[in-house]
Amino acid sequence: MSTYLKKAIKTPETDESETREIVERILKDVRENGEEAYLRHYGKKFKDWPQKFILTKEEIAKGGATVPEQVKEDLKFAYDQVYGFAVKQRESMLEFATELYPGVTIGQRLIPCNCAGCYIPGGRFAHAASAIMSIATAKAAGVPFVVAVSPSHDGKTINPAILYSVSLCNPDVFMMMGATHAIAAMAYGHFTGKPADVIVGPGNRFVAEAKRILFGKIGIDVFAGPTETLVLADKTADPYIVAIDLMSQAEHGYDSPVWLVTDSKEVGEKVMALMPQVIADLPNPEVAEVSWRDYGEIVLCSDREEMARVNDDYAAEHVQVIAEDLDWWLKTLTNYGSLFLGEGCTVPYGDKTSGTNHILPTKKAARYSGGLSVGKFIKTVTYQKLTKEANRKIGAVASRISRIEGMEGHARAADVRLRKYFPDEKFDFEVYDPKIT
């Protein structure tokens, strides 16, 4: 039976009613007033705003060129990893056709959506990696038109590292716009004339709520919440490494939960003692301090089987395993957004550059969904065609099942073909009348 060496005093949640009210008001405004709503909003927000949303490719390249050469090399390496992995994902998806019954050809096609929208956060951090994660994956999926957006803090400029990443990924349109207005602009096709079929990318609570409300009109990547990380550590784990890894994820936000699950009381107690020290050593420790204080947990289990059960109940966005027998964990664990196996593989590697995508499910959505992949931009659609001869079996069975269900119109659509193709044959066209006893 698992016990807590440290229990969270809060659960990740925001004032959902307030957020929803603000987002719905903005969406209503842009629906009713179109592009004028954006001009009015940003005109009030920024002094001397030049009324410019879309950056040209030349402006993007010029802004991105100001970053140091080492930054360019690092972002190019990250791009090659993420894009390369996404291409391999696409290659693993197959179209096919088969004939399970003579004369009946059934198959599937993989069709990219026509337009994808990619949101790149621009808040406390310069999310250069997020630009790569979303835009490069859409491009690898074969989306013919990609719109990317990122907020500007002055209405005139964007962080140069983000611009360099954008220049690497080469979206068709890039706009300086943030939060709800940006999601609305992509969803409705304002300023581009191309409404997005799918919108992806992390963002604040207003971005997440706008995507949630618009889901159905558009597809989305995940229902996003605060970043969360769970570390599975046994007696072989280095407590200092574990503490550093938990701290690295706690700095995401005041409400970002980090959890340690272990079968070693010694490891758990050492990590608990180390956490205040490694957090205090940060240049700006406040966020991680609050996150660890309010949302951090250390769960003590009896063995690795119980650790695995606790993990699958938490269904965390990131799961890191620092334990023996990594193959056992890979085979056993079922609920996670992305899995990081071994001490040499920390979550920040996946966040930035290893190649897997960092846009992942939170709030236990890993029970039924993975993170962003090329598959989010691709429709798996089916098709069928029949020979006349195949109608003899398919039509007769479809007719009878339709009448069992009481759907006479469906039955007659099959009947008319049977009569036309096989005029000399006898079929049971009688209405099915079940006797209820």
Residue, then its C-alpha position, 0 to 999 in steps of 0.5 A: m500500500s503506497t504512502y506519502l512522504k510528501k502530499a500536495i496541498k493543491t490540485p492543478e486548477t484555475d478559475e475556469s469560470e472566469t477564464r471561460e467568460i473572458v474567452e467567450r466574450i473575445l470569441k463573440d467579438v471576433r465572430e461579430n466584428g471580424e478583423e476590426a475586433y483585432l485592430r481595436h484590441y491591439g490598438k488599445k493594448f500597444k502605444d504607437w502600434p503599426q497595425k501590422f500582424i503578418l511578418t514577411k519571410e524577409e522580416i522573419a529571417k532578418g530578426g532571426a539572423t541576430v541570434p549568435e551562431q551557436v544558438k543557430e547551430d543548436l536550433k538547427f540541430a533540434y529542428d533536424q531531430v524533431y523533423g526527422f522523427a516526424v518524417k519517420q512517424r509519417e513513413s510508419m503510417l500506411e495506406f492499404a487496400t484489401e479484398l476480404y470477400p471476392g469483389v469487395t475492395i476496401g481500403q484506407r487513405l491518409i490525407p493531410c488536413n488542408c490548413a494547420g494553425c501552430y501557436i508558439p508561446g511568448g510569455r516568461f520564456a522564449h519558446a523557440a523549441s515550441a515553434i519547431m515542435s508544432i510547425a515542423t511536425a505539420k510540415a512533415a505530415g504534408v499539410p499544404f498551408v501552415v499558419a503560425v502565431s506568437p505574441s509580441h510584447d510591444g506589438k512590433t517585435i518577436n524574440p529573435a530565437i523564436l524567429y530563427s526557429v520559425s525561419l527554419c520551419n518555414p510556415d506559409v504565414f507567421m503572425m504577431m498575435g497572442a492568446t485568445h485572439a490568435i486562436a480565433a484568428m487561426a480558427y476563423g481564417h482572419f487575415t489569411g483567408k485560410p481557416a485552420d482545420v487543426i490548431v496545435g501548440p502549448g499556451n496559457r489558460f486563455v489559449a487552452e480554453a479557446k481551443r477547448i471551446l472551439f474544439g469540434k469546429i476545429g481539431i486540436d492537439v490535446f486538452a492542455g493543463p499545467t506541465e506535469t512530471l513524474v519520476l520513478a526511482d528505485k534504490t539505485a537512483d542518485p537522489y541529487i539527480v532526481a531532485i535536479d530533474l524535479m526542480s527543472q520541471a517545477e520551474h515551468g509554472y506556479d501550478s506545475p506538479v512534480w511527483l516522485v514515486t519510489d520504493s526506497k524510503e532512503v531515496g525519497e527522504k534524501v530527495m525531500a531534503l535536497m529539493p529546497q536546496v536545488i530550488a534555492d540555487l536557481p537565479n529566480p527560485e520563486v516559481a519552483e518553490v511555490s510549485w514544489r510546496d503546493y503541488g509536489e509529492i513523494v509517494l513511497c511504494s512497496d515494490r516496482e509493481e506498485m510503482a507501475r500501478v501508481n504511475d498509470d493512475y497518475a497518467a502523467e505528461h512526462v514520466q522519467v524512469i531512473a531504475e534498474d531493468l529499463d526494458w521491464w518499465l518500457k514493457t509494463l507502463t501504459n499511461y504516459g505522454s512521453l517516457f524517458l528511460g534511464e538516468g541519461c535521459t532527462v525530460p528537458y532533452g525531450d522538451k528541447t532537442s532529442g526529437t520526440n514532441h513536447i506537446l503532450p497530454t496532461k490532466k490524465a489524458a494520457r489514459y487515452s491519448g498520446g501527444l502531438s505527432v504527424g497523425k494529428f494532422i492526417k485524416t485516416v479515411t476509408y473507401q470501398k468499391l464492389t463488383k456487381e457479383a459481390n452485390r449478391k452477398i453484400g447486398a443480401v446481407a445488408s438488406r436483411i440486417s437493415r430490416i432487422e434494425g427496422m431501417e426499410g429505406h436502407a434495405r430497399a437501397a440494397d434490394v434495387r441493386l439485387r433486382k437490377y443485377f440479378p433479375d432472375e434470382k430470388f431474394d428475400f425482400e420481405v419486411y422483417d417483423p420480429k415477434i416480441t414475447 
